[in-house]
């Protein structure tokens, strides 16, 4: 079993390798009658695709999506939706020198130890190229959410890049799409550009932290034990390439708070319960409260760098290795639309699970 499928009711299965002829995804469980076309999905892929700025890999892929099944006359049919994205700019020759060597920080050695065979061209399934298929699936999820939960909004952005942190006093969501870093602070963009340029010139890379805010999420999504909403959101983010840690709400910082500081007090508002803070990140006991859901995760520095690193080859010989090719100096940049896609898939999956179990009924207060 290779476990390439994610979700319970709304599911997607990705397929393909970085340097194969194409990658794609099969989406199942999508309700029928949802308006969907290639242009709607393409807008999400365009935000993730490579080669859009000097701060990402210069691999030139249009990431043009094709709908092969599951849509008829502009609406979903309720049957599996097959989406395909052709690979058009592979340079497999860049990877010839690592065919028998293990790149430090990459999945090469783990794949070899598990399977005894690996696609060394760009990492095969371990490549960030696989995430384009997830973004396509997220586009389908967004189309469904647009009809089932029209008030729901999902926005992702960079909160940290290396030693640089987002100044939350300058937070402006309208600026996220106006710069190559998905940064909600226009005044900080020049400093971030200078910093990443310096990293590139040093033939190095840097890590990042990404945040995703989900607003307008209905209360009551999730289950108390093995299908907690925060569990599935964490699993979704942790499954993204290069992610090494996930937090919900205060996350690890909660370890430094007292009970009086951390508890989100409640008062009665005009439209129902009103929370006075949101340390829980919009989820209590695995179930959404109706507050803004806050997910944060850390992305490690890109392992493919031009600085020699010590490693071994398949013969067990110790060598120094430079990883050639076209790579992101900060892979966290393009993780932002991937995170939004995964969040959309999780929220839709839980929305459909909730409708199946409760019919959307809610406990009344007041």
One Martini backbone bead per residue (centre of mass of N, CA, C, O) as a GRO file, in nm:
protein
  366
    1UNK     BB    1   0.096   0.036   0.023
    2UNK     BB    2   0.102   0.404  -0.061
    3UNK     BB    3  -0.085   0.635   0.017
    4UNK     BB    4  -0.251   0.857  -0.216
    5UNK     BB    5  -0.499   0.917  -0.022
    6UNK     BB    6  -0.735   1.181   0.068
    7UNK     BB    7  -0.983   1.134   0.285
    8UNK     BB    8  -1.339   1.033   0.320
    9UNK     BB    9  -1.549   1.175   0.117
   10UNK     BB   10  -1.355   1.387   0.019
   11UNK     BB   11  -1.137   1.279  -0.236
   12UNK     BB   12  -0.779   1.228  -0.318
   13UNK     BB   13  -0.559   1.119  -0.597
   14UNK     BB   14  -0.232   1.111  -0.663
   15UNK     BB   15  -0.014   1.137  -0.961
   16UNK     BB   16   0.307   1.106  -1.044
   17UNK     BB   17   0.606   1.266  -1.167
   18UNK     BB   18   0.831   1.513  -1.210
   19UNK     BB   19   0.962   1.351  -1.496
   20UNK     BB   20   0.715   1.286  -1.622
   21UNK     BB   21   0.457   1.344  -1.845
   22UNK     BB   22   0.264   1.353  -1.580
   23UNK     BB   23   0.020   1.489  -1.364
   24UNK     BB   24  -0.234   1.412  -1.100
   25UNK     BB   25  -0.599   1.381  -1.021
   26UNK     BB   26  -0.848   1.209  -0.819
   27UNK     BB   27  -1.179   1.306  -0.764
   28UNK     BB   28  -1.394   1.218  -0.491
   29UNK     BB   29  -1.721   1.307  -0.368
   30UNK     BB   30  -1.845   1.505  -0.549
   31UNK     BB   31  -2.094   1.688  -0.595
   32UNK     BB   32  -2.351   1.749  -0.785
   33UNK     BB   33  -2.391   2.053  -0.976
   34UNK     BB   34  -2.115   2.190  -0.989
   35UNK     BB   35  -1.951   2.456  -1.084
   36UNK     BB   36  -1.702   2.367  -1.345
   37UNK     BB   37  -1.373   2.462  -1.461
   38UNK     BB   38  -1.057   2.517  -1.570
   39UNK     BB   39  -1.035   2.820  -1.494
   40UNK     BB   40  -1.088   2.792  -1.192
   41UNK     BB   41  -0.843   2.606  -1.128
   42UNK     BB   42  -0.610   2.776  -1.260
   43UNK     BB   43  -0.587   3.011  -1.051
   44UNK     BB   44  -0.439   2.828  -0.840
   45UNK     BB   45  -0.198   2.726  -1.012
   46UNK     BB   46  -0.073   3.009  -1.078
   47UNK     BB   47   0.027   3.056  -0.776
   48UNK     BB   48   0.231   2.789  -0.778
   49UNK     BB   49   0.393   2.807  -1.012
   50UNK     BB   50   0.673   2.809  -1.172
   51UNK     BB   51   0.864   3.095  -1.277
   52UNK     BB   52   0.730   3.381  -1.152
   53UNK     BB   53   1.015   3.427  -1.009
   54UNK     BB   54   1.342   3.474  -0.878
   55UNK     BB   55   1.242   3.312  -0.595
   56UNK     BB   56   1.213   3.066  -0.782
   57UNK     BB   57   1.204   2.829  -0.976
   58UNK     BB   58   1.296   2.812  -1.337
   59UNK     BB   59   1.091   2.629  -1.402
   60UNK     BB   60   0.879   2.594  -1.699
   61UNK     BB   61   0.538   2.575  -1.603
   62UNK     BB   62   0.201   2.607  -1.688
   63UNK     BB   63  -0.006   2.420  -1.547
   64UNK     BB   64  -0.220   2.288  -1.738
   65UNK     BB   65  -0.543   2.202  -1.700
   66UNK     BB   66  -0.734   1.889  -1.731
   67UNK     BB   67  -1.055   1.768  -1.792
   68UNK     BB   68  -1.152   1.417  -1.822
   69UNK     BB   69  -1.375   1.400  -1.583
   70UNK     BB   70  -1.693   1.472  -1.408
   71UNK     BB   71  -1.779   1.680  -1.645
   72UNK     BB   72  -2.094   1.842  -1.760
   73UNK     BB   73  -2.174   2.130  -1.884
   74UNK     BB   74  -2.015   2.272  -1.621
   75UNK     BB   75  -2.085   2.010  -1.434
   76UNK     BB   76  -2.100   1.802  -1.195
   77UNK     BB   77  -2.180   1.436  -1.168
   78UNK     BB   78  -2.048   1.256  -0.912
   79UNK     BB   79  -1.802   1.165  -1.044
   80UNK     BB   80  -1.497   1.118  -1.118
   81UNK     BB   81  -1.227   1.353  -1.119
   82UNK     BB   82  -1.004   1.412  -1.385
   83UNK     BB   83  -0.671   1.546  -1.355
   84UNK     BB   84  -0.431   1.712  -1.580
   85UNK     BB   85  -0.062   1.768  -1.588
   86UNK     BB   86   0.181   1.862  -1.784
   87UNK     BB   87   0.514   1.798  -1.854
   88UNK     BB   88   0.756   2.042  -2.021
   89UNK     BB   89   1.044   2.109  -1.819
   90UNK     BB   90   1.253   1.883  -1.822
   91UNK     BB   91   1.594   1.808  -1.659
   92UNK     BB   92   1.732   1.510  -1.612
   93UNK     BB   93   2.044   1.564  -1.644
   94UNK     BB   94   2.082   1.708  -1.363
   95UNK     BB   95   2.061   1.396  -1.213
   96UNK     BB   96   2.297   1.197  -1.291
   97UNK     BB   97   2.494   1.229  -1.029
   98UNK     BB   98   2.244   1.100  -0.828
   99UNK     BB   99   2.171   0.803  -0.902
  100UNK     BB  100   2.397   0.686  -0.662
  101UNK     BB  101   2.306   0.919  -0.467
  102UNK     BB  102   2.255   1.096  -0.153
  103UNK     BB  103   2.073   1.357  -0.062
  104UNK     BB  104   2.086   1.577   0.169
  105UNK     BB  105   1.756   1.605   0.310
  106UNK     BB  106   1.638   1.386   0.146
  107UNK     BB  107   1.443   1.096   0.037
  108UNK     BB  108   1.637   0.898  -0.097
  109UNK     BB  109   1.726   0.702   0.138
  110UNK     BB  110   1.440   0.622   0.229
  111UNK     BB  111   1.342   0.502  -0.039
  112UNK     BB  112   1.564   0.289  -0.066
  113UNK     BB  113   1.512   0.140   0.206
  114UNK     BB  114   1.214   0.063   0.126
  115UNK     BB  115   1.221  -0.012  -0.211
  116UNK     BB  116   1.508  -0.028  -0.386
  117UNK     BB  117   1.377   0.217  -0.550
  118UNK     BB  118   1.425   0.520  -0.762
  119UNK     BB  119   1.342   0.846  -0.869
  120UNK     BB  120   1.600   1.078  -0.931
  121UNK     BB  121   1.420   1.275  -1.099
  122UNK     BB  122   1.348   1.511  -0.873
  123UNK     BB  123   1.222   1.266  -0.672
  124UNK     BB  124   0.951   1.224  -0.787
  125UNK     BB  125   0.719   1.198  -0.536
  126UNK     BB  126   0.904   1.396  -0.345
  127UNK     BB  127   0.829   1.623  -0.508
  128UNK     BB  128   0.681   1.940  -0.532
  129UNK     BB  129   0.523   1.874  -0.792
  130UNK     BB  130   0.282   1.719  -0.655
  131UNK     BB  131   0.126   1.981  -0.547
  132UNK     BB  132  -0.035   2.056  -0.800
  133UNK     BB  133  -0.254   1.838  -0.759
  134UNK     BB  134  -0.362   1.953  -0.495
  135UNK     BB  135  -0.451   2.228  -0.608
  136UNK     BB  136  -0.660   2.112  -0.797
  137UNK     BB  137  -0.833   1.984  -0.575
  138UNK     BB  138  -0.879   2.254  -0.426
  139UNK     BB  139  -1.045   2.381  -0.654
  140UNK     BB  140  -1.284   2.193  -0.623
  141UNK     BB  141  -1.341   2.257  -0.325
  142UNK     BB  142  -1.396   2.561  -0.373
  143UNK     BB  143  -1.645   2.521  -0.552
  144UNK     BB  144  -1.816   2.387  -0.332
  145UNK     BB  145  -1.789   2.601  -0.105
  146UNK     BB  146  -1.924   2.832  -0.266
  147UNK     BB  147  -2.212   2.680  -0.218
  148UNK     BB  148  -2.210   2.563   0.090
  149UNK     BB  149  -1.991   2.812   0.198
  150UNK     BB  150  -1.993   3.140   0.114
  151UNK     BB  151  -1.841   3.266   0.388
  152UNK     BB  152  -1.586   3.121   0.327
  153UNK     BB  153  -1.231   3.172   0.411
  154UNK     BB  154  -0.898   3.130   0.255
  155UNK     BB  155  -0.577   3.230   0.393
  156UNK     BB  156  -0.240   3.267   0.291
  157UNK     BB  157   0.093   3.315   0.447
  158UNK     BB  158   0.383   3.467   0.538
  159UNK     BB  159   0.556   3.479   0.871
  160UNK     BB  160   0.838   3.350   0.772
  161UNK     BB  161   1.201   3.409   0.681
  162UNK     BB  162   1.399   3.294   0.865
  163UNK     BB  163   1.485   3.593   1.038
  164UNK     BB  164   1.210   3.685   0.926
  165UNK     BB  165   0.923   3.873   1.039
  166UNK     BB  166   0.609   3.941   1.081
  167UNK     BB  167   0.437   4.246   1.111
  168UNK     BB  168   0.128   4.260   1.259
  169UNK     BB  169   0.078   4.571   1.252
  170UNK     BB  170   0.091   4.546   0.908
  171UNK     BB  171  -0.154   4.388   0.840
  172UNK     BB  172  -0.249   4.304   0.484
  173UNK     BB  173  -0.437   4.107   0.288
  174UNK     BB  174  -0.429   4.275   0.013
  175UNK     BB  175  -0.100   4.211  -0.029
  176UNK     BB  176  -0.049   3.906  -0.091
  177UNK     BB  177  -0.081   3.928  -0.426
  178UNK     BB  178   0.162   4.173  -0.464
  179UNK     BB  179   0.384   3.947  -0.402
  180UNK     BB  180   0.627   3.680  -0.399
  181UNK     BB  181   0.560   3.606  -0.064
  182UNK     BB  182   0.282   3.632   0.058
  183UNK     BB  183   0.281   3.929   0.196
  184UNK     BB  184   0.104   4.130   0.452
  185UNK     BB  185   0.355   4.357   0.379
  186UNK     BB  186   0.475   4.598   0.180
  187UNK     BB  187   0.716   4.728   0.351
  188UNK     BB  188   0.886   4.438   0.365
  189UNK     BB  189   0.971   4.341   0.078
  190UNK     BB  190   1.261   4.456   0.031
  191UNK     BB  191   1.394   4.298   0.266
  192UNK     BB  192   1.320   4.014   0.158
  193UNK     BB  193   1.469   4.039  -0.108
  194UNK     BB  194   1.754   4.088   0.001
  195UNK     BB  195   1.776   3.832   0.170
  196UNK     BB  196   1.730   3.616  -0.060
  197UNK     BB  197   1.957   3.712  -0.243
  198UNK     BB  198   2.184   3.645  -0.042
  199UNK     BB  199   2.126   3.344  -0.024
  200UNK     BB  200   2.170   3.278  -0.323
  201UNK     BB  201   2.470   3.384  -0.342
  202UNK     BB  202   2.551   3.156  -0.117
  203UNK     BB  203   2.425   2.884  -0.205
  204UNK     BB  204   2.145   2.880  -0.051
  205UNK     BB  205   1.894   2.837   0.207
  206UNK     BB  206   1.549   2.871   0.345
  207UNK     BB  207   1.311   2.895   0.569
  208UNK     BB  208   0.957   2.869   0.690
  209UNK     BB  209   0.640   3.033   0.774
  210UNK     BB  210   0.296   2.935   0.771
  211UNK     BB  211  -0.031   3.077   0.732
  212UNK     BB  212  -0.382   2.987   0.807
  213UNK     BB  213  -0.699   3.135   0.742
  214UNK     BB  214  -1.033   3.049   0.867
  215UNK     BB  215  -1.331   3.189   0.768
  216UNK     BB  216  -1.667   3.106   0.813
  217UNK     BB  217  -1.678   2.857   0.985
  218UNK     BB  218  -1.864   2.631   1.096
  219UNK     BB  219  -1.997   2.502   1.354
  220UNK     BB  220  -1.928   2.143   1.421
  221UNK     BB  221  -1.664   2.054   1.305
  222UNK     BB  222  -1.598   1.741   1.377
  223UNK     BB  223  -1.449   1.513   1.623
  224UNK     BB  224  -1.355   1.404   1.940
  225UNK     BB  225  -1.125   1.185   1.845
  226UNK     BB  226  -1.045   1.052   1.525
  227UNK     BB  227  -1.186   1.340   1.381
  228UNK     BB  228  -1.035   1.586   1.419
  229UNK     BB  229  -0.989   1.885   1.278
  230UNK     BB  230  -0.692   1.938   1.374
  231UNK     BB  231  -0.578   1.668   1.289
  232UNK     BB  232  -0.637   1.696   0.979
  233UNK     BB  233  -0.489   1.961   0.935
  234UNK     BB  234  -0.214   1.863   1.030
  235UNK     BB  235  -0.188   1.630   0.827
  236UNK     BB  236  -0.208   1.802   0.573
  237UNK     BB  237   0.044   1.980   0.627
  238UNK     BB  238   0.251   1.746   0.687
  239UNK     BB  239   0.225   1.628   0.383
  240UNK     BB  240   0.393   1.845   0.295
  241UNK     BB  241   0.663   1.927   0.161
  242UNK     BB  242   0.904   2.010   0.420
  243UNK     BB  243   0.736   1.965   0.665
  244UNK     BB  244   0.807   1.988   1.045
  245UNK     BB  245   0.555   2.169   1.157
  246UNK     BB  246   0.248   2.209   1.364
  247UNK     BB  247  -0.010   2.458   1.436
  248UNK     BB  248  -0.273   2.553   1.669
  249UNK     BB  249  -0.282   2.849   1.735
  250UNK     BB  250  -0.060   2.867   1.984
  251UNK     BB  251   0.058   2.601   2.032
  252UNK     BB  252   0.366   2.588   2.170
  253UNK     BB  253   0.304   2.851   2.341
  254UNK     BB  254   0.110   2.714   2.552
  255UNK     BB  255   0.341   2.612   2.746
  256UNK     BB  256   0.373   2.932   2.861
  257UNK     BB  257   0.089   2.923   2.982
  258UNK     BB  258  -0.179   2.985   3.159
  259UNK     BB  259  -0.502   2.920   3.223
  260UNK     BB  260  -0.595   3.225   3.227
  261UNK     BB  261  -0.458   3.291   2.948
  262UNK     BB  262  -0.575   3.050   2.753
  263UNK     BB  263  -0.861   3.091   2.808
  264UNK     BB  264  -1.160   3.133   2.625
  265UNK     BB  265  -1.372   3.353   2.686
  266UNK     BB  266  -1.736   3.397   2.747
  267UNK     BB  267  -2.004   3.557   2.578
  268UNK     BB  268  -2.303   3.719   2.500
  269UNK     BB  269  -2.430   3.784   2.196
  270UNK     BB  270  -2.643   3.882   1.946
  271UNK     BB  271  -2.544   3.593   1.772
  272UNK     BB  272  -2.414   3.468   2.029
  273UNK     BB  273  -2.136   3.351   2.102
  274UNK     BB  274  -1.847   3.526   2.260
  275UNK     BB  275  -1.515   3.549   2.214
  276UNK     BB  276  -1.228   3.707   2.377
  277UNK     BB  277  -1.053   3.481   2.234
  278UNK     BB  278  -0.791   3.262   2.030
  279UNK     BB  279  -0.595   3.023   2.136
  280UNK     BB  280  -0.739   2.763   1.991
  281UNK     BB  281  -0.798   2.824   1.679
  282UNK     BB  282  -1.123   2.737   1.649
  283UNK     BB  283  -1.070   2.471   1.840
  284UNK     BB  284  -1.265   2.229   2.035
  285UNK     BB  285  -1.236   1.902   2.076
  286UNK     BB  286  -1.217   1.893   1.742
  287UNK     BB  287  -1.422   2.145   1.719
  288UNK     BB  288  -1.575   2.391   1.580
  289UNK     BB  289  -1.673   2.737   1.692
  290UNK     BB  290  -1.665   2.983   1.454
  291UNK     BB  291  -1.401   3.070   1.454
  292UNK     BB  292  -1.101   3.139   1.368
  293UNK     BB  293  -0.877   2.948   1.189
  294UNK     BB  294  -0.540   2.850   1.300
  295UNK     BB  295  -0.259   2.777   1.089
  296UNK     BB  296   0.079   2.647   1.143
  297UNK     BB  297   0.399   2.616   0.957
  298UNK     BB  298   0.706   2.443   0.892
  299UNK     BB  299   0.976   2.500   0.660
  300UNK     BB  300   1.235   2.379   0.528
  301UNK     BB  301   1.510   2.397   0.378
  302UNK     BB  302   1.637   2.357   0.091
  303UNK     BB  303   1.838   2.082  -0.004
  304UNK     BB  304   1.901   2.208  -0.282
  305UNK     BB  305   2.244   2.285  -0.319
  306UNK     BB  306   2.570   2.433  -0.420
  307UNK     BB  307   2.678   2.322  -0.161
  308UNK     BB  308   2.877   2.111  -0.029
  309UNK     BB  309   2.794   1.773   0.082
  310UNK     BB  310   2.780   1.514   0.292
  311UNK     BB  311   2.791   1.164   0.179
  312UNK     BB  312   2.650   0.882   0.006
  313UNK     BB  313   2.641   0.589  -0.169
  314UNK     BB  314   2.532   0.274  -0.269
  315UNK     BB  315   2.830   0.160  -0.185
  316UNK     BB  316   2.919   0.342   0.080
  317UNK     BB  317   3.054   0.593  -0.015
  318UNK     BB  318   3.226   0.876   0.055
  319UNK     BB  319   3.093   1.204  -0.029
  320UNK     BB  320   3.066   1.495  -0.225
  321UNK     BB  321   2.772   1.713  -0.283
  322UNK     BB  322   2.613   1.865  -0.564
  323UNK     BB  323   2.299   2.015  -0.633
  324UNK     BB  324   2.162   2.031  -0.922
  325UNK     BB  325   1.957   2.276  -1.068
  326UNK     BB  326   1.612   2.393  -1.017
  327UNK     BB  327   1.565   2.585  -0.720
  328UNK     BB  328   1.436   2.680  -0.424
  329UNK     BB  329   1.545   2.899  -0.178
  330UNK     BB  330   1.221   2.901  -0.085
  331UNK     BB  331   0.973   2.668  -0.054
  332UNK     BB  332   0.757   2.828   0.117
  333UNK     BB  333   0.626   3.007  -0.093
  334UNK     BB  334   0.470   2.766  -0.260
  335UNK     BB  335   0.307   2.661   0.003
  336UNK     BB  336   0.061   2.843   0.025
  337UNK     BB  337  -0.143   2.724  -0.194
  338UNK     BB  338  -0.127   2.439  -0.075
  339UNK     BB  339  -0.248   2.500   0.201
  340UNK     BB  340  -0.519   2.604   0.098
  341UNK     BB  341  -0.601   2.340  -0.041
  342UNK     BB  342  -0.594   2.154   0.208
  343UNK     BB  343  -0.799   2.312   0.372
  344UNK     BB  344  -1.036   2.283   0.176
  345UNK     BB  345  -1.051   1.972   0.184
  346UNK     BB  346  -1.102   1.941   0.488
  347UNK     BB  347  -1.352   2.118   0.525
  348UNK     BB  348  -1.529   1.969   0.320
  349UNK     BB  349  -1.515   1.690   0.443
  350UNK     BB  350  -1.643   1.781   0.720
  351UNK     BB  351  -1.903   1.896   0.607
  352UNK     BB  352  -2.003   1.624   0.487
  353UNK     BB  353  -1.992   1.460   0.746
  354UNK     BB  354  -2.192   1.636   0.905
  355UNK     BB  355  -2.435   1.609   0.715
  356UNK     BB  356  -2.453   1.296   0.751
  357UNK     BB  357  -2.492   1.296   1.071
  358UNK     BB  358  -2.675   1.585   1.141
  359UNK     BB  359  -2.787   1.777   0.902
  360UNK     BB  360  -2.689   2.061   1.046
  361UNK     BB  361  -2.751   2.050   1.329
  362UNK     BB  362  -2.788   2.254   1.635
  363UNK     BB  363  -2.711   2.379   1.923
  364UNK     BB  364  -2.879   2.580   2.153
  365UNK     BB  365  -2.846   2.933   2.257
  366UNK     BB  366  -3.094   3.121   2.425
   0.00000   0.00000   0.00000
